[in-house]
């Protein structure tokens, strides 16, 4: 991959065994446990840059994150690097999900990632949908995604981090979710050891489906801040409401026939796509990595 496709500091990436893991919202569940993803090939080389990993010593007020092997990156999706991204394929996350994850629904075009939902029988589901996740886990730092949502009741265009029992860890999660029933807003949420109910609804001026918007959160041991288009929209300082475990990064588009009170009654009106222009992670304490980063605007 060319340097323009992804800029990584340091230059080496962590190669990690991948497991597909999602979670179900307690009252209006979004995710359920997925079967483990296939392990990386046994011949895959160990990361030669282990000595360059970010410091995993305890931060004040936080627990150590020894599983946080992922390092800073900026992904512009010139192509999809499958040594870095795992593509969910061939399963669903439970009875609430009305589509099967399919790698055919994950494409890149013109420097954008496209996740498409459409009607097509796949196994026991009549629809197919798309998702990618990082192979590595990431810790405290700044997470940013610039994307345009899909639209339609019963659909969810999500940018989130997650770790859970499939990875033999507590369920921790940090979410941005645009529900297709109302694309004029985005839902923020976080889970700590499976405990959620931290939702906040934030308006998206002009609509999340009409153009690209910048979603970001800065995760620190004692503070979690959410940003929309560079503006702080939520700050969490209660330690009991801040995740502590290193997590994988997900981008997904999926649907539901059953979660009507939360996502609206599903009504298929044709293929629809979540389009991602950029996603980035900057380790805690590092400088902003690209001009549009929310880190560049902070004092």
Buried (B, 14 or more C-beta within 10 A) or exposed (E): BEEEBBBBBEEBBBBBBBBBBBBBBEEBBBBBBBEEBEEBEEEEEEBEBEEEBBEBEEBEEBEBBEBBBBBBBBBBBBEBEEEBBBBBBBBBBBEBBBBBBBBEBBBBEEEBBBBBBBEBEBEEBBBBBBBBBBBBBBBBBBBBBBBBBBBBBBBBBBBBBBBBEBBEBBBBBBBBBBBBBBBEBBBBBBBBEBBBEBBEEBEBEEBBBBEBBBBBBBBBBEBBBBBBBEEEBBEBEEEEBBBBBBBBBBBBBBBBBBBBEBBBEBEBEEEBBBBBBBBBBBBBEBEBBBEBBBBEEEE
